[in-house]
Amino acid sequence: MDPDPRPVSRIPVLDGHNDTLTQIRNAAPDRRRDFLTRSALGHIDLPRARDGGFAGGFFAIFTASPDWDRTPRPLLGPDGAAVPGGRSVALPPRLDRRSALAYTLATMSDLFRIEAGSNGAVRVARTAADVRRCLDEGTVAAILHIEGAEAIDTRLEALDVFHAAGLRSLGPVWSRPNAFAHGVPFDFPRGPDTGPGLSAAGRRLVRACNRLGILIDLSHLNEAGFWDVARASDAPLVATHSCAHALSASPRNLTDAQLDAIGDSGGLVGVNFHKGFLRSDGESDRPTSMTEIVRHARYVADRIGVEHVALGSDFDGARMPDDLHDVSALPALLEALREGGFGEPEVRSVAHGNWLRVLQETWGQ
């Protein structure tokens, strides 16, 4: 493990989403890395987390679809004509549960082995008290999140086992459909009203998550599913890594009505750092500044209140702004928030305070 010292005192950041576990597990042999050792690959490892004041967050497990063709195609309008500047990416079909279960278990093991090998520097957080303790001690708090519930059976027996192992956050879908719900495509420009809502199993899943104290992540869920969760859930509504649709018309982003519902529930929006969800043109391969993150954070704060704004980077799963190359640049983002009109108490709330509140209310501990 890299012997770097702990960072100088700075505002710790709790982050709503990273794909670091998935990226490390899926890496080609020439791009393999160890989370505990400094690397130039990817966005997060322990030494760079210390450099940036990264206090932890939601470590996602995502089972990829084999042979997914991500080639953009023209986006067609209702009349069958191509939408100027529009593009569409076909979603993969449903994923086999057996392969998803095997992958999820293996990647959970990766996280537990990181914890065991970290000499106390990384802890899997199962309670809000665990997260607070990690912040106080300078330990990275790893919240176990599953992105897409394909590994869970419709009788929800696996959910009980995952919860006992440490699962505390669940996205019912990634963008492809499954037995519980339908996700949104990666089209642009498009709204999130793209299909049916929760299945009967999906509604049972929401109730079970409420009972167990598992946060339900609305990112990737389509609009009908969002409103079904809003009606069925008694927990704060949370989108761990999404932006404002009014500023970037991706279906992955939240409409004003969805933002209002999240605010009314006492919930939270973790602003995503992906260029394509930040930019008004939806492009992910053009020069982009972290001020775009501030622009979305400001919009959400002005719409529903700064107490409902957090960060949801999508590190190791998205294309970052050019001046936010990895987790070590988080202090510069906090400074950009200050320059964007957020006061010091508000910066602290966005950095970690709002997440702590919602985790306490959702987990009940």
C-alpha positions in Angstrom: 0.0 0.0 0.0 1.2 3.5 -0.8 2.6 5.1 2.4 1.3 8.6 1.6 0.5 10.7 4.6 -3.1 11.7 5.4 -4.2 14.9 3.7 -4.0 18.3 5.2 -7.2 19.5 6.8 -9.8 20.3 4.2 -13.6 19.8 3.7 -14.2 16.1 3.3 -16.3 15.0 0.3 -18.9 12.2 0.3 -19.6 11.2 -3.3 -22.8 9.7 -4.6 -21.4 7.4 -7.2 -18.3 5.8 -8.6 -17.6 2.8 -10.8 -14.1 2.1 -9.5 -14.8 -1.5 -8.4 -16.2 -2.3 -11.8 -13.4 -0.6 -13.7 -10.7 -2.4 -11.7 -12.4 -5.8 -12.1 -13.0 -5.3 -15.8 -9.6 -3.8 -16.7 -7.5 -5.3 -19.4 -4.3 -6.9 -18.2 -2.2 -3.9 -19.2 -4.5 -1.5 -17.3 -4.9 -3.4 -14.0 -4.4 -1.4 -10.9 -4.6 -1.8 -7.1 -7.0 0.6 -5.3 -4.6 0.9 -2.4 -1.6 2.0 -4.5 -1.2 5.3 -6.4 -1.8 5.0 -10.1 -2.1 7.2 -13.2 -5.0 5.0 -14.3 -8.6 5.7 -13.7 -10.0 8.4 -11.3 -9.8 7.0 -7.8 -7.3 5.2 -5.6 -6.5 5.6 -1.9 -3.5 7.9 -2.2 -5.3 10.2 -4.7 -8.4 10.1 -2.5 -6.3 11.4 0.4 -4.9 14.1 -1.8 -8.4 15.3 -2.7 -10.2 15.0 0.6 -12.4 12.2 -0.7 -14.0 10.8 2.4 -15.8 8.0 0.6 -19.2 7.4 -1.0 -21.2 5.0 -3.0 -19.0 2.2 -4.6 -21.2 0.8 -7.4 -21.2 -2.8 -8.7 -22.4 -2.8 -12.3 -22.7 -5.9 -14.4 -21.9 -4.9 -18.0 -23.8 -6.3 -21.0 -21.6 -8.4 -23.2 -21.0 -7.1 -26.8 -23.0 -3.9 -26.2 -22.7 -1.8 -29.4 -22.4 1.8 -28.2 -22.1 3.3 -31.8 -24.2 6.5 -32.0 -26.9 6.5 -34.6 -29.2 9.3 -35.8 -32.0 10.1 -33.4 -35.3 9.9 -35.3 -38.3 12.1 -34.4 -42.0 11.0 -34.3 -42.2 11.6 -38.1 -39.3 9.3 -38.8 -36.9 12.1 -39.7 -33.5 12.6 -38.2 -33.5 15.1 -35.3 -30.8 17.8 -36.1 -27.9 17.3 -33.9 -29.6 14.3 -32.2 -28.0 10.9 -31.6 -29.2 7.6 -30.2 -27.4 4.5 -28.7 -29.3 1.2 -28.8 -29.7 -0.3 -25.3 -28.6 -3.9 -24.7 -31.2 -6.6 -24.0 -32.0 -7.9 -20.6 -29.1 -9.5 -18.7 -29.0 -13.1 -17.5 -29.5 -13.2 -13.7 -27.1 -16.0 -13.1 -24.2 -14.1 -14.7 -25.2 -10.9 -12.9 -25.3 -12.7 -9.5 -21.8 -14.3 -10.1 -20.3 -11.0 -11.1 -21.9 -9.1 -8.2 -20.6 -11.6 -5.6 -17.1 -11.5 -7.0 -17.0 -7.7 -7.0 -18.4 -7.5 -3.5 -15.5 -9.8 -2.5 -13.1 -7.3 -4.2 -14.4 -4.5 -1.9 -14.2 -6.6 1.2 -10.6 -7.6 0.3 -9.7 -3.9 -0.2 -11.1 -3.2 3.3 -9.2 -6.1 4.8 -5.9 -5.1 3.1 -6.2 -1.4 3.8 -4.9 -1.4 7.4 -7.9 0.5 8.6 -7.8 3.1 5.8 -11.0 1.9 4.1 -14.2 0.7 5.9 -17.4 -0.6 4.4 -20.0 1.6 6.0 -23.2 0.0 7.1 -24.7 2.7 9.3 -24.8 6.5 9.3 -22.7 6.3 12.5 -20.1 4.4 10.5 -19.9 7.1 7.9 -19.6 9.9 10.5 -16.8 7.9 12.2 -15.0 7.6 9.0 -15.2 11.3 8.3 -13.9 12.0 11.8 -11.0 9.6 11.5 -10.0 10.3 7.9 -11.0 6.8 6.8 -12.6 6.2 3.4 -16.2 5.2 3.9 -17.2 2.7 1.2 -21.0 2.5 0.8 -21.9 -0.7 -1.1 -24.2 0.1 -4.0 -25.6 -2.2 -6.7 -26.4 -0.5 -10.0 -29.1 -2.5 -11.7 -30.9 -5.2 -9.8 -30.4 -8.1 -12.2 -28.6 -10.1 -9.5 -31.7 -10.1 -7.3 -34.5 -12.6 -7.8 -38.1 -11.5 -7.8 -38.8 -13.3 -4.5 -36.1 -10.9 -3.1 -34.3 -13.6 -1.3 -30.9 -12.4 -2.6 -31.8 -8.9 -1.4 -31.9 -10.1 2.2 -28.5 -11.7 1.8 -26.9 -8.7 0.1 -28.2 -6.4 2.9 -26.8 -8.7 5.6 -23.4 -8.5 3.7 -23.5 -4.7 3.7 -25.7 -3.5 0.8 -27.1 -0.1 1.6 -28.0 1.4 -1.7 -29.6 0.0 -4.8 -30.5 1.3 -8.3 -33.4 -0.9 -9.5 -32.2 -0.4 -13.0 -29.2 0.6 -15.0 -30.5 1.8 -18.4 -31.5 -1.6 -19.8 -34.8 -3.2 -18.7 -35.0 -5.9 -16.1 -37.7 -7.7 -14.0 -38.3 -4.7 -11.8 -38.3 -1.6 -14.0 -37.2 0.1 -17.2 -34.3 2.6 -17.6 -33.7 5.5 -19.9 -31.7 5.3 -23.1 -28.6 7.3 -23.9 -30.3 9.5 -26.5 -30.0 13.2 -26.9 -32.0 15.3 -26.9 -34.8 13.4 -25.2 -36.9 13.4 -22.0 -37.1 10.6 -19.5 -40.6 9.5 -20.4 -39.5 6.4 -22.3 -41.6 3.5 -21.3 -43.6 1.7 -18.6 -43.1 2.0 -14.8 -42.3 -0.5 -12.1 -43.5 -4.1 -12.4 -45.3 -5.8 -9.5 -41.9 -7.1 -8.5 -40.5 -3.6 -8.7 -43.1 -2.3 -6.3 -42.3 -5.2 -3.9 -38.6 -4.3 -4.2 -39.3 -0.7 -3.2 -41.2 -1.8 -0.1 -38.5 -4.3 0.9 -35.8 -1.6 0.5 -37.8 0.7 2.8 -38.1 -2.1 5.3 -34.4 -3.0 5.3 -33.2 0.6 5.1 -31.7 0.4 1.6 -31.5 3.7 -0.3 -33.3 3.5 -3.6 -31.3 5.3 -6.4 -33.5 6.9 -9.0 -30.7 7.6 -11.5 -31.2 5.6 -14.7 -34.8 5.0 -13.9 -37.4 6.2 -16.5 -40.0 8.8 -15.6 -42.9 6.4 -15.1 -40.7 4.3 -12.7 -39.6 7.5 -10.9 -43.2 8.4 -10.1 -44.0 4.8 -9.1 -41.2 4.9 -6.6 -42.3 8.4 -5.4 -45.8 7.0 -4.7 -44.6 3.7 -3.1 -41.6 4.8 -1.0 -41.6 6.3 2.4 -37.9 7.3 2.2 -36.4 10.5 0.8 -36.2 10.4 -3.0 -32.6 10.3 -4.2 -30.9 10.4 -7.6 -27.2 9.7 -6.7 -25.7 10.8 -10.0 -28.0 12.9 -12.2 -28.2 16.5 -13.5 -30.9 19.0 -14.5 -32.7 18.3 -17.7 -33.5 22.0 -18.2 -29.8 22.6 -18.7 -28.9 19.4 -20.6 -31.7 17.5 -22.4 -30.4 14.0 -21.7 -33.1 11.5 -20.5 -30.6 10.6 -17.7 -31.3 14.1 -16.2 -34.1 15.2 -14.0 -37.1 17.3 -15.1 -38.2 20.3 -13.0 -41.2 18.2 -11.8 -38.8 15.4 -10.7 -36.6 17.9 -8.9 -39.6 19.3 -7.1 -40.7 15.9 -5.9 -37.2 15.1 -4.7 -37.1 18.4 -2.7 -40.6 17.8 -1.3 -39.6 14.4 0.0 -36.5 15.8 1.7 -34.3 14.0 -0.8 -31.1 14.7 -2.7 -29.6 15.1 -6.2 -26.0 14.1 -6.6 -24.8 16.2 -9.5 -23.1 14.0 -12.1 -19.7 15.1 -13.5 -20.1 13.5 -16.9 -19.6 16.0 -19.7 -22.5 14.6 -21.8 -24.9 15.1 -18.9 -23.6 18.6 -18.1 -23.3 20.3 -21.5 -26.3 21.9 -23.2 -25.3 20.2 -26.4 -24.9 16.8 -24.8 -21.4 16.3 -26.2 -18.9 14.4 -24.2 -15.8 14.9 -26.4 -15.5 18.7 -26.3 -13.5 20.9 -23.9 -15.5 21.3 -20.7 -14.9 23.0 -17.4 -16.0 22.0 -13.9 -18.0 25.3 -13.9 -20.6 23.2 -15.7 -21.0 21.1 -12.5 -21.5 24.4 -10.6 -24.1 25.5 -13.1 -26.2 22.4 -12.5 -25.7 22.6 -8.7 -26.8 26.2 -8.8 -29.9 25.3 -10.8 -30.9 22.6 -8.4 -30.2 24.7 -5.4 -32.2 27.6 -6.8 -35.1 25.3 -7.7 -35.5 23.2 -4.6 -32.9 24.4 -2.0 -29.2 23.9 -1.4 -30.1 21.3 1.3 -31.1 19.0 -1.6 -27.8 19.3 -3.6 -24.8 16.9 -3.3 -22.1 15.5 -5.6 -22.4 12.3 -7.6 -19.3 12.2 -9.7 -19.5 9.0 -11.7 -15.7 8.7 -11.3 -14.3 5.8 -13.3 -17.5 5.5 -15.3 -17.7 8.8 -17.2 -15.8 11.5 -19.0 -14.7 14.2 -16.5 -14.4 17.9 -17.2 -10.9 18.7 -18.4 -10.0 20.6 -15.2 -11.3 17.8 -13.0 -9.0 15.0 -14.1 -9.4 12.7 -11.1 -10.4 12.6 -7.4 -7.4 14.7 -6.3 -9.0 17.8 -8.0 -12.0 17.9 -5.6 -10.7 20.9 -3.7 -10.7 22.9 -6.9 -14.3 21.9 -7.4 -15.2 23.1 -3.9 -13.5 26.4 -4.7 -15.5 26.6 -7.9 -18.7 26.2 -5.9 -17.5 29.1 -3.7 -16.9 31.2 -6.8 -20.3 30.2 -8.1 -22.0 31.9 -5.1 -22.2 29.0 -2.6 -21.3 30.2 0.9 -19.0 28.2 3.2 -21.7 26.4 5.2 -23.4 25.6 1.8 -20.2 24.2 0.4 -19.9 21.9 3.5 -23.5 20.8 3.0 -23.0 20.0 -0.6 -19.7 18.3 0.1 -21.0 15.9 2.8 -23.6 17.3 5.1 -26.6 16.7 2.9 -25.5 13.1 2.3 -25.2 12.5 6.0 -28.7 13.8 6.7 -30.3 11.7 4.0 -28.4 8.5 5.0 -29.5 9.0 8.6 -33.2 9.4 7.5 -33.0 6.5 5.1 -31.0 4.0 7.1 -32.5 5.0 10.4 -29.2 4.6 12.2 
